Amino acid sequence: MNIRPLYDRILVKRIENNEEKTSGGLFIPDSAKEKPQEGEVVAVGKGKRLEDGKIVPLDVKAGDRILFGKYSGSEIKLDGNEYMIMREDEVLGILDAKA
C-alpha cells in the first residue's frame, strides 16, 4: 500500500536504537525503553498552502533523517509497519551525515 501525505505533512519511520544495556551493564526491558525521537522521512506532501493559495515546498524530503519531539505526530500502521504522520513544523532538525 502506498500513501501520499497531504500539504505540509510527512510520513516518518522511527529509527530504532537497539541498545539494550546501560553503560553500567544493566539490561533495559522493552517496557522501560523510551521511543526514539529520530526517524527517516518516507514520503512528503506537496507543500504548505498559504492564505493567498500559493504552495510553499517543504524543506524535508524523502530519505532525510530527522529529529522530532517526544509527543509529535500521529502513529499509524500500514502493512504491518509502524509509521508516524506529522506536520513539517513538528520537525526539530535534519541530521546530516558526516563527510
C-alpha angles and dihedrals in degrees: 000000000000125000129195115196117224127241112326097355125114134198113228133188114206116239107227120220106216094200106130099169132068120229087262092057100256117141117235116217118224091248091060097046120104118230112256118258093208126086148158121249109239101177138358135203124242095264146279116306113224125212091261091056098255118135118225113204119239124255093222123070136189111288096031118130110226142183120225138177124274095252099034125132135354122284118232137173122225122178090342094308124113119232138165129227115206141157118260091243089065090065111102097193149330117251113225121207113243114249 
